[in-house]
Amino acid sequence: MKTELKIFAWLAAVFAGVYFLPVGTPRFDHAVFEALELTKWYAREHVILCLLPAFWIAGAIAAFLSKEAVMKYLGPDAPKAASYGVASVSGTILAVCSCTVLPLFSGIYRMGAGLGPATAFLYSGPAINALAVILTAKILGWEIGLARAIGAVLFALGIGILMAWIFRNDHTEKNRHALATPPAENPRPLWQTAAFFSVLVGILVFANWGTDQDAGFFAAVHAIKWRITALLAVVLAVLLRVWHKLPAGRIALVAALTAASGLLVPQHPSLAVLVATLGLAWLTAGRDDAAGEWFSESWSNAKQIMPLLLGGVFLAGFMLGRPGHEGVIPSEWIAHLVGGNSIGANFFASIAGAFMYFATLTEVPIIQGLLGSGMGKGPALALLLAGPALSLPSMLVISSIIGPRKTTVYVTLVIVLSGFTGWIFGMLPG
C-alpha cells in the first residue's frame, strides 16, 4: 500500500505541475527558449570536440591501464605527495570544462584511484586553466588572476585531502575491494601505454585550444591547432595499426574520409572530428580484444553521462539563461546580491557559480560585466573559484559516479571554501 501511495503522490505532483504550467507568460516562455538555446549550443560546441574525445580517453583508462598501475600512483595507499601533486595541477594540461572532465574522473575513480586524488583531479581539471588564468589577470587585474591561480591549486589539494579524510572508512573498503581483485596481465610496456594516452590527450587539448584572442603563445598555437590535431590523428592511426593490429584497409578508409571532411568543409572542423570518432567506433566495436573492450568502456561512459549532462544543461539554461540572456531567474537579482564584499555576497556568488554552467573562458567576460554592475572583487573571486569547477549538469553526473552523499560534501566544500576565500580577498586593501 505504501508503494502505491508513493506512485500516486508522484503522479499527482506531475499532473499538478503540468496543469499549472505557466505557458504563455513571457518570463516562462523565454526561459524555455533559453534552455533550448543553451542545450543546442552545448551540443554543437562541446559534445563533438570535448565530450567524444573524453569518452574515448575514459574508455582507454579502463581498457588499457592495469588496476595495479592506477592503485600504485593514485590509489589510497599511493605516495600522497605524488598522487595529490599530479592531480592538483592536471588542469594546466587539460584545460577542459566542468562537464568534459567527468568521463576522465569516472575512468580513474572506477579503476581504483583514491577518492582524494580523484576529487583533486575533478576540481583541478576545469579550474586550473592556464589560458583562463592569464585572461583573468589581463582583463580583471593581476590581483584576481594571481588569487585565482593560487586558490585553485590549494583548493584542489585541500578538497582532495578533506574528501579522503571525511570518507576514510569508505575509502578503506574501496581499497580492500580493489586489492582483492586478481591482477590482470598487461601485455604492453608502460612507455607504449603512456605514448598512446599522450596522443589521445593531445587530440583533446589541441582540438579545444583557447581562442584567437591576443594572448601571445596561446594565440600562436591557436593558429595552428588543427594542424597539430591532424598530426596527432595520423600518429593515432599508426598506433592503432602497429600496436592494436586493427585492419590497415579500414584505418586508411577512415583516415581518407576524415581528411576529406576537413578539406571539403574547413569552416566546420568538428565534422572531421565526428567522422573520425564514428570511424574509430567502426574499427573497434565488436572485437574480442583490448580494442573491443576500449569501445565497450567508452560507450558505457557515454550512455551513462550524456543524458544527465544534456538534461542538466537544459535545466541550467531554464533557470539562469545564457551569458547576456536571462532565464526564469532575473539577472538583476544576481547582480544585486553580489554587490559589495559582504560574506553574504561572497557566498551567494559561490553558490550561483556552482550551479551555473561556464564553458571554458566564458567566465571572464561574464564576471567583467558583473564587476561593471557593482560586483565586489571578493564575490568575483568566489565565482571564479566555484563556477568553472562545478555546474548543475556536472553535479548530476558526479552523483551517479560517487553517490549523492559524497557529491553533496564535495559541492559543499567547493562552495564554502570559495565563499570564505572571496570574503578574505575582498577585505584586502587595493
C-alpha positions as CSV (number, residue, x, y, z in Angstrom):
1,M,0.0,0.0,0.0
2,K,2.9,2.4,0.8
3,T,4.4,1.8,-2.6
4,E,1.1,2.6,-4.3
5,L,0.7,5.8,-2.3
6,K,4.2,6.9,-3.4
7,I,3.3,6.2,-7.0
8,F,0.0,8.2,-6.6
9,A,1.9,11.1,-5.0
10,W,4.4,11.3,-7.9
11,L,1.6,11.1,-10.5
12,A,-0.4,13.8,-8.7
13,A,2.7,16.0,-8.4
14,V,3.5,15.7,-12.1
15,F,-0.1,16.3,-13.1
16,A,-0.3,19.4,-10.9
17,G,2.9,20.7,-12.3
18,V,1.7,20.2,-15.9
19,Y,-1.8,21.6,-15.1
20,F,-0.5,24.8,-13.6
21,L,2.4,25.2,-16.1
22,P,2.6,29.0,-16.8
23,V,2.8,28.6,-20.5
24,G,2.1,32.0,-22.2
25,T,3.8,34.2,-19.6
26,P,6.8,36.0,-21.2
27,R,9.3,35.0,-18.4
28,F,8.5,31.3,-18.6
29,D,8.3,31.1,-22.4
30,H,11.6,33.0,-22.7
31,A,13.2,30.7,-20.1
32,V,12.2,27.6,-22.1
33,F,13.7,29.2,-25.2
34,E,16.9,30.0,-23.4
35,A,17.1,26.4,-22.1
36,L,16.7,25.1,-25.6
37,E,19.2,27.6,-27.0
38,L,21.8,26.7,-24.3
39,T,21.3,22.9,-24.9
40,K,21.7,23.4,-28.7
41,W,24.8,25.5,-28.2
42,Y,26.3,22.9,-25.9
43,A,25.5,20.1,-28.3
44,R,27.2,22.0,-31.2
45,E,30.2,23.4,-29.3
46,H,31.1,20.8,-26.7
47,V,29.8,17.4,-27.4
48,I,31.8,16.6,-30.5
49,L,35.1,18.4,-29.7
50,C,35.1,17.9,-25.9
51,L,33.0,15.0,-24.8
52,L,33.5,12.5,-27.5
53,P,37.4,12.5,-27.2
54,A,36.9,12.5,-23.4
55,F,34.7,9.4,-23.6
56,W,37.4,7.6,-25.6
57,I,40.1,8.6,-23.1
58,A,38.0,7.4,-20.2
59,G,37.4,4.1,-22.1
60,A,41.1,3.7,-22.7
61,I,41.8,4.2,-18.9
62,A,39.5,1.2,-18.2
63,A,40.7,-0.9,-21.1
64,F,44.5,-0.3,-21.3
65,L,45.6,0.7,-17.8
66,S,46.0,-2.0,-15.2
67,K,44.3,-1.6,-11.9
68,E,47.6,-2.1,-10.2
69,A,49.1,0.9,-12.0
70,V,46.3,3.2,-11.0
71,M,46.4,1.9,-7.4
72,K,50.2,2.5,-7.3
73,Y,50.1,6.1,-8.4
74,L,46.6,7.3,-7.5
75,G,45.3,4.7,-5.1
76,P,44.5,5.3,-1.4
77,D,48.0,4.0,-0.3
78,A,49.9,5.8,-3.1
79,P,52.6,8.4,-2.0
80,K,50.5,11.4,-1.1
81,A,52.9,14.0,-2.5
82,A,52.9,12.3,-5.9
83,S,49.2,11.5,-6.2
84,Y,47.9,14.8,-5.0
85,G,50.6,16.8,-6.7
86,V,49.8,15.4,-10.1
87,A,46.0,15.5,-9.6
88,S,46.0,19.1,-8.4
89,V,47.8,20.6,-11.4
90,S,46.3,18.5,-14.1
91,G,44.1,21.4,-15.3
92,T,47.1,23.2,-16.6
93,I,47.4,20.4,-19.2
94,L,43.8,19.5,-19.9
95,A,42.1,23.0,-19.9
96,V,38.6,21.4,-20.0
97,C,35.2,22.5,-18.7
98,S,33.4,21.0,-15.7
99,C,31.5,18.6,-17.9
100,T,34.3,17.4,-20.1
101,V,36.4,16.3,-17.1
102,L,33.6,14.0,-15.9
103,P,34.4,10.9,-18.1
104,L,38.1,11.2,-17.2
105,F,37.2,11.4,-13.5
106,S,34.8,8.4,-13.8
107,G,37.5,6.4,-15.6
108,I,40.3,6.9,-13.0
109,Y,37.9,6.5,-10.0
110,R,36.4,3.3,-11.2
111,M,39.8,1.9,-11.9
112,G,40.8,2.2,-8.2
113,A,42.0,5.8,-7.8
114,G,41.6,7.0,-4.2
115,L,38.7,9.4,-3.5
116,G,41.1,12.2,-2.5
117,P,43.3,12.2,-5.7
118,A,40.2,11.6,-7.9
119,T,38.3,14.6,-6.5
120,A,41.5,16.8,-6.6
121,F,41.7,15.9,-10.3
122,L,37.9,16.5,-10.7
123,Y,38.3,20.1,-9.3
124,S,41.6,21.0,-10.9
125,G,40.7,19.8,-14.4
126,P,38.4,22.7,-15.2
127,A,39.6,25.1,-12.5
128,I,43.3,25.4,-13.3
129,N,43.3,26.5,-16.9
130,A,46.5,28.4,-17.8
131,L,44.9,30.5,-20.6
132,A,41.9,31.3,-18.4
133,V,44.2,32.5,-15.6
134,I,46.2,34.7,-18.0
135,L,43.0,36.2,-19.4
136,T,41.7,36.8,-15.9
137,A,44.8,38.7,-15.0
138,K,44.8,40.6,-18.2
139,I,41.1,41.6,-18.2
140,L,40.2,41.6,-14.5
141,G,43.5,42.6,-13.0
142,W,46.6,40.8,-11.9
143,E,45.4,40.6,-8.2
144,I,42.4,38.5,-9.1
145,G,44.4,36.5,-11.7
146,L,47.1,35.6,-9.1
147,A,44.5,34.8,-6.4
148,R,42.6,32.6,-8.8
149,A,45.7,30.6,-9.8
150,I,46.9,30.1,-6.2
151,G,43.4,29.5,-4.8
152,A,42.6,26.8,-7.5
153,V,45.8,24.8,-6.8
154,L,45.3,25.0,-3.0
155,F,41.6,24.1,-3.4
156,A,42.4,21.0,-5.4
157,L,44.8,19.8,-2.7
158,G,42.5,20.8,0.2
159,I,39.3,19.4,-1.2
160,G,41.0,16.1,-2.2
161,I,42.6,15.7,1.3
162,L,39.3,16.6,3.1
163,M,37.3,14.2,0.9
164,A,39.7,11.4,1.7
165,W,39.6,12.1,5.4
166,I,35.8,12.6,5.7
167,F,35.1,9.3,3.8
168,R,38.2,7.4,5.1
169,N,36.1,4.4,6.1
170,D,34.5,4.1,2.6
171,H,38.0,4.7,1.2
172,T,39.4,1.8,3.2
173,E,36.6,-0.5,2.0
174,K,37.2,0.5,-1.6
175,N,40.9,-0.1,-1.3
176,R,40.4,-3.5,0.2
177,H,38.0,-4.5,-2.6
178,A,40.4,-3.3,-5.3
179,L,43.3,-5.2,-3.8
180,A,41.2,-8.3,-3.7
181,T,40.7,-8.2,-7.4
182,P,43.1,-10.6,-9.2
183,P,45.9,-8.8,-11.1
184,A,45.4,-8.6,-14.8
185,E,48.3,-9.1,-17.2
186,N,49.3,-6.0,-19.2
187,P,50.8,-7.2,-22.5
188,R,52.0,-3.7,-23.4
189,P,55.1,-1.9,-21.9
190,L,54.4,1.1,-19.8
191,W,56.0,3.5,-22.3
192,Q,53.6,2.4,-25.1
193,T,50.6,3.0,-22.9
194,A,52.0,6.4,-21.9
195,A,52.6,7.3,-25.6
196,F,49.1,6.2,-26.5
197,F,47.4,8.2,-23.8
198,S,49.6,11.2,-24.7
199,V,48.3,11.2,-28.2
200,L,44.6,10.9,-27.1
201,V,45.0,13.7,-24.5
202,G,46.9,15.8,-27.1
203,I,43.9,15.5,-29.5
204,L,41.5,16.6,-26.8
205,V,43.7,19.5,-25.7
206,F,44.5,20.9,-29.2
207,A,41.1,20.4,-30.7
208,N,39.8,22.7,-27.9
209,W,42.7,25.1,-27.7
210,G,41.7,28.5,-26.4
211,T,40.6,31.3,-28.7
212,D,42.4,33.6,-31.2
213,Q,42.5,36.5,-28.7
214,D,45.8,38.2,-28.3
215,A,47.5,36.0,-25.7
216,G,51.0,35.5,-27.0
217,F,51.9,31.9,-27.1
218,F,48.3,30.7,-26.8
219,A,47.2,32.7,-29.8
220,A,50.2,31.4,-31.8
221,V,49.3,27.8,-31.0
222,H,45.6,28.5,-31.8
223,A,46.6,29.5,-35.3
224,I,48.0,26.0,-36.0
225,K,45.9,23.9,-33.6
226,W,44.1,22.0,-36.3
227,R,47.4,21.1,-38.0
228,I,48.7,19.8,-34.7
229,T,45.4,17.9,-34.1
230,A,45.6,16.3,-37.6
231,L,49.2,15.3,-37.0
232,L,48.3,13.6,-33.7
233,A,45.4,11.8,-35.5
234,V,47.9,10.4,-38.0
235,V,50.0,9.2,-35.2
236,L,47.0,7.6,-33.5
237,A,46.2,5.8,-36.8
238,V,49.7,4.4,-36.9
239,L,49.5,3.2,-33.3
240,L,46.1,1.6,-33.9
241,R,47.7,-0.5,-36.7
242,V,51.0,-1.3,-35.2
243,W,50.1,-1.8,-31.5
244,H,46.4,-2.9,-31.7
245,K,46.5,-4.7,-35.1
246,L,43.4,-3.0,-36.5
247,P,42.8,-3.6,-40.2
248,A,45.0,-1.4,-42.3
249,G,42.4,-1.1,-45.0
250,R,39.7,0.1,-42.6
251,I,42.1,2.6,-41.0
252,A,43.0,4.0,-44.4
253,L,39.3,4.4,-45.3
254,V,38.6,6.2,-42.0
255,A,41.6,8.5,-42.5
256,A,40.6,9.3,-46.0
257,L,37.0,10.2,-45.0
258,T,38.3,12.3,-42.1
259,A,40.7,14.2,-44.3
260,A,38.0,14.7,-47.0
261,S,35.6,16.1,-44.3
262,G,38.3,18.6,-43.1
263,L,39.3,19.7,-46.6
264,L,35.8,20.0,-48.1
265,V,34.2,21.7,-45.1
266,P,37.1,23.6,-43.5
267,Q,34.7,26.1,-41.7
268,H,33.3,23.2,-39.6
269,P,36.3,21.2,-38.3
270,S,34.0,19.5,-35.8
271,L,32.6,17.5,-38.8
272,A,36.0,15.9,-39.3
273,V,36.3,15.1,-35.6
274,L,32.8,13.5,-35.7
275,V,33.8,11.4,-38.8
276,A,37.0,10.2,-37.1
277,T,35.1,9.3,-33.9
278,L,32.5,7.3,-35.8
279,G,35.2,5.7,-37.8
280,L,37.1,4.7,-34.6
281,A,33.8,3.2,-33.3
282,W,33.5,1.2,-36.5
283,L,37.1,0.0,-36.2
284,T,36.8,-1.2,-32.6
285,A,33.2,-2.2,-32.0
286,G,32.5,-6.0,-31.7
287,R,36.1,-7.1,-31.4
288,D,37.1,-9.6,-28.6
289,D,40.4,-8.0,-27.8
290,A,41.5,-4.9,-25.9
291,A,40.4,-2.6,-28.7
292,G,36.9,-4.1,-28.4
293,E,36.9,-3.5,-24.7
294,W,38.0,0.1,-25.3
295,F,34.9,0.7,-27.4
296,S,32.7,-1.0,-24.8
297,E,34.0,1.1,-22.0
298,S,33.7,4.3,-24.0
299,W,30.2,3.5,-25.0
300,S,29.3,2.6,-21.4
301,N,30.5,6.1,-20.2
302,A,28.6,7.8,-23.0
303,K,25.3,6.0,-22.1
304,Q,25.6,7.0,-18.5
305,I,26.8,10.6,-18.8
306,M,25.3,12.1,-21.9
307,P,21.6,12.0,-20.9
308,L,22.4,13.5,-17.5
309,L,24.6,16.3,-19.0
310,L,22.1,17.3,-21.6
311,G,19.2,17.3,-19.1
312,G,21.4,19.3,-16.6
313,V,22.3,21.9,-19.3
314,F,18.7,22.3,-20.2
315,L,17.7,22.9,-16.6
316,A,20.6,25.3,-16.1
317,G,19.6,27.3,-19.1
318,F,16.0,27.4,-17.9
319,M,17.0,28.7,-14.5
320,L,19.8,31.1,-15.4
321,G,19.7,31.5,-19.2
322,R,22.8,32.1,-21.3
323,P,25.5,34.8,-21.0
324,G,23.7,38.0,-21.8
325,H,20.3,36.4,-21.8
326,E,18.0,35.7,-18.8
327,G,16.3,32.5,-17.7
328,V,13.5,32.3,-15.2
329,I,15.7,34.0,-12.5
330,P,16.2,37.7,-13.4
331,S,19.8,38.6,-13.8
332,E,19.2,41.8,-11.8
333,W,18.6,39.7,-8.7
334,I,22.1,38.1,-9.1
335,A,23.8,41.4,-9.8
336,H,22.2,43.0,-6.7
337,L,23.0,40.1,-4.4
338,V,26.8,40.0,-5.4
339,G,27.3,43.7,-4.8
340,G,29.9,44.8,-2.3
341,N,32.1,42.4,-0.3
342,S,29.9,41.1,2.5
343,I,30.1,37.5,3.5
344,G,26.5,37.0,2.2
345,A,27.5,38.4,-1.3
346,N,30.5,36.1,-1.4
347,F,28.6,33.0,-0.5
348,F,25.8,33.9,-2.9
349,A,28.4,34.3,-5.7
350,S,29.9,30.9,-4.9
351,I,26.5,29.2,-4.8
352,A,25.4,30.8,-8.0
353,G,28.7,30.0,-9.7
354,A,28.4,26.3,-8.6
355,F,25.0,25.9,-10.3
356,M,25.7,28.0,-13.4
357,Y,27.3,26.4,-16.5
358,F,30.5,28.1,-17.7
359,A,32.1,27.0,-20.9
360,T,35.9,27.3,-20.9
361,L,37.0,31.0,-20.7
362,T,33.4,32.4,-20.7
363,E,33.5,33.1,-17.0
364,V,36.0,36.0,-17.6
365,P,33.7,38.3,-19.7
366,I,30.7,37.4,-17.6
367,I,32.4,38.5,-14.4
368,Q,33.8,41.6,-16.2
369,G,30.1,42.6,-16.9
370,L,29.1,41.9,-13.2
371,L,32.0,43.9,-11.9
372,G,30.8,46.8,-14.1
373,S,27.4,46.4,-12.4
374,G,28.8,46.8,-8.9
375,M,30.1,43.3,-8.1
376,G,32.8,43.3,-5.4
377,K,36.2,41.8,-6.0
378,G,35.6,39.2,-3.3
379,P,32.5,37.8,-4.9
380,A,34.2,37.9,-8.3
381,L,37.0,35.6,-7.0
382,A,34.4,33.4,-5.3
383,L,32.6,33.0,-8.6
384,L,35.9,32.3,-10.4
385,L,36.8,29.5,-7.9
386,A,33.4,27.8,-7.8
387,G,32.0,28.5,-11.3
388,P,34.4,26.8,-13.7
389,A,34.8,23.7,-11.5
390,L,31.1,23.0,-10.9
391,S,27.8,23.2,-12.7
392,L,24.3,21.7,-12.2
393,P,24.9,19.2,-15.1
394,S,28.2,18.1,-13.6
395,M,26.6,17.6,-10.2
396,L,24.1,15.2,-11.6
397,V,26.8,13.1,-13.2
398,I,29.2,13.2,-10.2
399,S,26.3,11.9,-8.1
400,S,25.8,8.9,-10.4
401,I,29.6,8.1,-10.1
402,I,30.3,8.6,-6.4
403,G,26.8,8.8,-4.9
404,P,24.7,11.7,-3.6
405,R,26.3,11.8,-0.1
406,K,29.9,12.2,-1.4
407,T,28.7,14.6,-4.1
408,T,26.9,16.8,-1.5
409,V,30.1,17.0,0.6
410,Y,32.2,17.8,-2.5
411,V,29.9,20.6,-3.7
412,T,29.6,22.0,-0.1
413,L,33.4,22.1,0.2
414,V,33.8,23.9,-3.1
415,I,31.1,26.5,-2.1
416,V,32.3,27.1,1.4
417,L,36.0,27.4,0.5
418,S,35.1,29.7,-2.4
419,G,32.9,31.9,-0.3
420,F,35.4,32.3,2.6
421,T,38.3,32.8,0.2
422,G,36.4,35.5,-1.7
423,W,35.4,37.2,1.6
424,I,39.0,37.3,2.8
425,F,40.2,38.5,-0.6
426,G,37.6,41.2,-0.6
427,M,38.8,42.6,2.7
428,L,42.4,43.0,1.5
429,P,43.4,46.6,0.6
430,G,43.8,47.7,-3.0
